[in-house]
Amino acid sequence: MMFNKALWFQNYKQSKFLIWILLALFVVQMPLQAILSVESWQERAERTTYSEEYVYEVQAWDVMQIFSQGMFTIFLAAAIVIFASLLIGLERNTRRSDFTFSLPYSRSSLFLAKWALGTAAISIFFIMNFLPAYLIIYQSEFREALSLVSSIEIFWAPLLGYIFFFSFSLLVGSITGEMVSQIVLTFIFGFLPIIIFTLIQEFMQVHDFFLFHIGSHPQWIEYATPFFYAAGSIGSLPGIISAVLFTAVCLWSGTVLYTKNNLEYNGEFLMFKKMNPVLVVILTVLISFFGGMIVSSLAPWGAAALRILSYWIGFTTFMLFALLIIRRLIKMNIIFSGRAV
């Protein structure tokens, strides 16, 4: 049922603008960037012909920037989040979900149709741009640079990472009641593990807890952070296995939650009212620790007592503002008339 033509057409109509933006971003990231990179590499190589001590060599990092890392992966991740929010969040803002749920299809079929459209678009656009980008480098004088990277790093990890991040965005959409909350919570939860680690690390450093020696974040933090998959940071076999497993979990969880949505809560921050207190606590704690980190950074590094005092001033101030703002946001109901296209 997820491949029903009527559902595909409806979902495409709602999100076609973002679908073509995704295509444009993939074109710029891979084929266009490959052409420009080869030209840049040739120019650098020509400059080194006048030097007997230096020979220019393309590094693995240069190749990874074209296929799986770099600035454009961030743009693609943002586009994927907005893509998912158009399929679910905007549909609820405009109350088109009332019409969608009246169709002779099960709610699970409706959700799976959205996932299938997004996954198909991401996969097709990625592959159709990966191949020409790969051939551009392969047919150049820098084809040996391709041997510096593996297919996992430049093909499977980014492709599966994008699909997982899209599935994760739909999962968040299954619990939110409108577009803005879906986008905001997707980014918050997409960075949540690394955010928690950073806030705890800063708290310990300010309070001089030498009992805990925390350096750079451990690798399992990256595996637990959804955004890293979309940013191409998980270029390993365990990484793609995690991406597949997390995608399956998100797809199953999203389908179950989507079938339990109450339409009367369309336009509200969350679809499940029992989750409101939990969300208030989580966001308030995160914002409070973030406020403490920001304010304490203004104090002189050597003034330990002043840094601790400023930390708790920032913590308390941000906590009060967070409670006021978050409680207002949760009570908001954003419904507007218009076409969700």
C-alpha positions as CSV (number, residue, x, y, z in Angstrom):
1,M,0.0,0.0,0.0
2,M,3.0,2.3,0.5
3,F,3.5,2.4,-3.3
4,N,-0.1,3.5,-4.0
5,K,0.0,6.1,-6.8
6,A,-2.6,8.3,-5.2
7,L,-0.6,8.6,-2.0
8,W,2.6,9.2,-3.9
9,F,1.0,12.0,-5.9
10,Q,-0.5,13.6,-2.8
11,N,2.8,13.5,-0.9
12,Y,4.7,14.7,-4.0
13,K,2.3,17.6,-4.3
14,Q,2.9,18.6,-0.7
15,S,6.7,18.5,-0.9
16,K,7.7,18.9,-4.6
17,F,9.5,22.2,-3.9
18,L,11.9,20.5,-1.4
19,I,12.3,17.5,-3.6
20,W,13.8,19.6,-6.4
21,I,15.9,21.5,-4.0
22,L,17.3,18.2,-2.8
23,L,18.2,17.4,-6.4
24,A,19.9,20.7,-6.9
25,L,21.9,20.3,-3.7
26,F,23.1,16.8,-4.7
27,V,24.1,18.2,-8.1
28,V,26.1,20.9,-6.5
29,Q,27.6,18.7,-3.8
30,M,28.9,15.9,-6.1
31,P,29.2,16.5,-9.9
32,L,29.7,20.2,-9.8
33,Q,32.0,20.0,-6.8
34,A,34.0,17.2,-8.5
35,I,34.5,19.4,-11.6
36,L,35.7,22.3,-9.6
37,S,37.9,20.2,-7.3
38,V,39.6,18.5,-10.3
39,E,40.3,22.0,-11.7
40,S,41.7,23.1,-8.4
41,W,43.9,20.0,-8.0
42,Q,45.3,20.6,-11.5
43,E,46.1,24.2,-10.7
44,R,47.9,23.2,-7.5
45,A,49.8,20.4,-9.3
46,E,51.0,22.8,-12.0
47,R,52.3,25.2,-9.3
48,T,54.4,22.5,-7.8
49,T,56.1,21.7,-11.1
50,Y,58.3,24.8,-10.4
51,S,59.3,23.4,-7.1
52,E,61.8,20.5,-6.7
53,E,61.0,20.0,-3.0
54,Y,57.2,19.8,-3.1
55,V,54.9,17.4,-5.0
56,Y,51.1,18.0,-4.8
57,E,49.1,14.9,-3.8
58,V,45.4,14.7,-3.4
59,Q,44.4,13.5,0.1
60,A,41.6,11.2,1.1
61,W,40.0,14.2,2.9
62,D,39.8,16.0,-0.5
63,V,37.8,13.2,-2.0
64,M,35.6,12.8,1.1
65,Q,34.6,16.5,0.8
66,I,33.0,15.7,-2.5
67,F,31.0,12.7,-1.6
68,S,30.3,12.5,2.1
69,Q,31.5,15.5,4.1
70,G,31.8,19.2,3.9
71,M,29.5,22.2,4.0
72,F,26.9,20.8,1.6
73,T,26.1,17.9,3.8
74,I,24.9,20.3,6.4
75,F,22.6,22.0,3.8
76,L,21.4,18.5,2.7
77,A,20.6,17.6,6.3
78,A,18.7,20.8,6.8
79,A,16.8,20.2,3.5
80,I,15.9,16.6,4.6
81,V,14.5,17.9,7.9
82,I,12.3,20.5,6.1
83,F,11.3,17.8,3.5
84,A,10.0,15.6,6.4
85,S,8.3,18.5,8.0
86,L,6.4,19.3,4.8
87,L,5.2,15.7,4.6
88,I,3.9,15.6,8.2
89,G,4.2,19.0,10.1
90,L,2.8,21.3,7.4
91,E,0.0,18.9,6.7
92,R,-1.1,19.3,10.3
93,N,-0.7,23.1,10.3
94,T,-3.1,23.3,7.4
95,R,-5.4,20.5,8.7
96,R,-4.9,18.6,5.4
97,S,-4.3,15.6,7.6
98,D,-8.1,15.5,8.3
99,F,-8.6,14.9,4.6
100,T,-5.6,12.4,4.5
101,F,-6.9,10.3,7.3
102,S,-10.3,10.2,5.7
103,L,-8.9,8.4,2.7
104,P,-9.5,4.6,2.5
105,Y,-6.0,3.7,3.7
106,S,-4.7,2.7,7.0
107,R,-2.6,5.2,9.0
108,S,0.4,2.9,8.8
109,S,0.1,2.9,5.0
110,L,-0.1,6.7,5.0
111,F,3.1,7.0,7.0
112,L,5.0,4.3,5.0
113,A,4.0,6.1,1.8
114,K,5.7,9.3,3.1
115,W,8.8,7.3,4.1
116,A,8.9,5.5,0.8
117,L,8.7,8.8,-1.2
118,G,11.4,10.4,0.8
119,T,13.7,7.4,0.7
120,A,13.2,6.9,-3.0
121,A,14.0,10.6,-3.8
122,I,17.1,10.6,-1.6
123,S,18.4,7.3,-3.0
124,I,17.7,8.1,-6.7
125,F,19.2,11.6,-6.4
126,F,22.2,10.4,-4.5
127,I,23.0,7.6,-7.0
128,M,22.4,9.6,-10.1
129,N,24.8,12.3,-8.9
130,F,27.4,9.9,-7.3
131,L,28.1,8.1,-10.6
132,P,29.0,11.2,-12.7
133,A,31.0,12.6,-9.9
134,Y,32.9,9.4,-9.5
135,L,33.6,9.2,-13.3
136,I,34.8,12.8,-13.4
137,I,37.5,11.9,-10.9
138,Y,38.2,8.5,-12.4
139,Q,38.8,9.9,-15.9
140,S,41.1,12.6,-14.6
141,E,44.7,12.4,-13.8
142,F,43.8,12.0,-10.2
143,R,42.1,8.7,-10.4
144,E,44.5,7.2,-7.9
145,A,42.9,9.4,-5.3
146,L,39.9,7.2,-5.4
147,S,42.0,4.3,-4.0
148,L,42.4,6.4,-0.8
149,V,38.8,6.0,0.2
150,S,36.5,3.0,0.4
151,S,33.0,2.5,-1.0
152,I,31.7,2.5,2.6
153,E,33.1,6.0,3.2
154,I,31.9,7.7,0.0
155,F,28.8,5.7,-1.0
156,W,27.1,3.5,1.6
157,A,27.7,5.6,4.8
158,P,26.4,8.9,3.3
159,L,23.5,7.2,1.5
160,L,22.3,5.2,4.5
161,G,23.0,8.2,6.8
162,Y,20.7,10.4,4.8
163,I,18.0,7.8,4.8
164,F,18.3,7.3,8.6
165,F,18.2,11.0,9.2
166,F,15.1,11.3,7.1
167,S,13.5,8.4,9.0
168,F,14.5,10.0,12.3
169,S,12.9,13.3,11.1
170,L,9.6,11.5,10.3
171,L,9.7,9.8,13.7
172,V,9.9,13.2,15.4
173,G,7.1,14.4,13.1
174,S,4.9,11.5,14.4
175,I,4.9,13.0,17.9
176,T,4.8,16.7,17.1
177,G,1.7,18.6,16.1
178,E,3.0,21.1,13.6
179,M,5.8,22.0,11.4
180,V,7.9,24.4,13.5
181,S,8.0,22.0,16.5
182,Q,9.0,19.2,14.2
183,I,11.9,21.1,12.8
184,V,13.1,22.4,16.2
185,L,12.9,19.1,18.0
186,T,14.5,17.2,15.1
187,F,17.6,19.4,15.4
188,I,17.6,19.3,19.2
189,F,17.2,15.5,19.4
190,G,19.5,15.1,16.4
191,F,22.3,16.7,18.4
192,L,21.1,15.6,21.8
193,P,23.9,13.0,22.8
194,I,26.7,15.4,21.9
195,I,24.9,18.3,23.5
196,I,24.5,16.4,26.8
197,F,28.2,15.4,26.7
198,T,29.4,18.9,26.0
199,L,27.2,20.4,28.8
200,I,28.4,17.8,31.3
201,Q,32.0,18.3,30.3
202,E,31.7,22.1,30.8
203,F,29.9,21.7,34.1
204,M,32.8,19.5,35.4
205,Q,35.5,21.8,34.1
206,V,33.9,24.9,35.7
207,H,33.5,23.1,39.1
208,D,37.0,21.6,38.8
209,F,35.9,18.0,39.2
210,F,39.2,16.4,38.5
211,L,37.8,13.0,39.6
212,F,36.3,12.9,36.1
213,H,38.8,13.3,33.3
214,I,36.8,14.0,30.1
215,G,38.6,14.8,26.9
216,S,37.2,14.6,23.4
217,H,33.9,12.8,23.1
218,P,34.1,9.0,22.7
219,Q,33.2,7.3,19.5
220,W,29.9,5.8,20.8
221,I,28.7,9.4,21.2
222,E,29.0,9.8,17.5
223,Y,27.2,6.6,16.8
224,A,24.3,7.7,19.1
225,T,24.0,11.2,17.5
226,P,21.7,11.1,14.4
227,F,23.1,14.3,12.8
228,F,26.6,12.7,12.5
229,Y,25.1,10.2,10.1
230,A,23.8,12.9,7.8
231,A,27.1,14.8,8.1
232,G,29.1,11.9,6.8
233,S,31.0,11.4,10.1
234,I,30.2,7.7,10.4
235,G,32.2,6.2,7.5
236,S,32.8,2.7,8.9
237,L,31.2,-0.7,8.7
238,P,29.8,-0.5,12.3
239,G,28.5,2.9,11.3
240,I,26.4,1.6,8.4
241,I,25.2,-1.3,10.4
242,S,24.0,1.2,13.1
243,A,22.4,3.3,10.4
244,V,20.4,0.4,9.1
245,L,19.3,-0.7,12.6
246,F,18.4,2.9,13.6
247,T,16.4,3.3,10.4
248,A,14.4,0.2,11.1
249,V,13.8,1.4,14.7
250,C,12.7,4.8,13.5
251,L,10.5,3.4,10.8
252,W,8.7,1.0,13.2
253,S,8.4,3.5,16.0
254,G,7.2,6.3,13.7
255,T,4.6,4.0,12.1
256,V,3.2,3.0,15.5
257,L,3.1,6.5,16.9
258,Y,1.6,7.9,13.7
259,T,-1.3,5.4,14.0
260,K,-2.0,6.7,17.5
261,N,-2.2,10.4,16.7
262,N,-5.2,12.4,17.9
263,L,-6.3,14.8,15.2
264,E,-7.8,17.3,17.7
265,Y,-4.2,18.2,18.7
266,N,-3.2,19.3,15.2
267,G,-1.3,22.6,15.4
268,E,-0.1,22.0,18.9
269,F,3.5,21.5,19.9
270,L,3.1,17.8,20.7
271,M,0.4,15.3,19.7
272,F,0.7,13.3,23.0
273,K,-0.1,15.5,26.0
274,K,1.5,13.0,28.4
275,M,4.9,13.9,26.9
276,N,4.5,17.6,27.7
277,P,6.0,17.5,31.2
278,V,8.9,15.3,30.1
279,L,9.7,17.7,27.2
280,V,9.5,20.7,29.5
281,V,11.9,19.2,31.9
282,I,14.4,18.1,29.2
283,L,14.4,21.4,27.4
284,T,14.6,23.4,30.6
285,V,17.5,21.4,31.9
286,L,19.4,21.7,28.6
287,I,18.8,25.5,28.3
288,S,19.8,26.0,31.9
289,F,23.1,24.2,31.6
290,F,23.7,26.0,28.3
291,G,23.1,29.3,30.1
292,G,25.5,28.4,32.8
293,M,28.1,27.5,30.2
294,I,27.6,30.8,28.2
295,V,27.8,33.1,31.3
296,S,30.7,31.3,32.9
297,S,32.7,31.7,29.7
298,L,32.6,35.5,30.3
299,A,34.4,35.2,33.6
300,P,38.3,35.2,33.8
301,W,39.7,31.8,33.4
302,G,41.8,32.0,36.5
303,A,39.0,33.2,38.8
304,A,37.6,29.8,39.8
305,A,35.1,31.2,42.4
306,L,33.9,33.8,40.0
307,R,33.4,31.3,37.2
308,I,31.4,29.0,39.5
309,L,29.2,32.0,40.7
310,S,28.6,33.2,37.1
311,Y,27.8,29.7,36.0
312,W,25.0,29.4,38.5
313,I,23.7,32.9,37.8
314,G,23.5,32.0,34.1
315,F,22.0,28.6,35.0
316,T,19.2,30.2,37.1
317,T,18.5,33.1,34.7
318,F,18.2,30.8,31.6
319,M,16.1,28.3,33.6
320,L,13.5,31.0,34.4
321,F,13.3,32.3,30.9
322,A,13.1,28.7,29.6
323,L,10.2,27.8,31.8
324,L,8.3,30.9,30.7
325,I,9.0,30.4,27.0
326,I,8.6,26.6,26.7
327,R,5.3,26.6,28.6
328,R,3.9,29.2,26.3
329,L,5.2,27.3,23.2
330,I,3.5,24.1,24.3
331,K,0.2,25.9,24.8
332,M,0.3,27.4,21.3
333,N,-1.9,26.1,18.5
334,I,-0.7,27.0,15.0
335,I,-3.4,26.3,12.5
336,F,-3.7,28.3,9.3
337,S,-5.7,28.0,6.1
338,G,-3.9,27.4,2.8
339,R,-2.7,24.7,0.5
340,A,0.1,22.5,1.9
341,V,2.2,22.6,-1.3
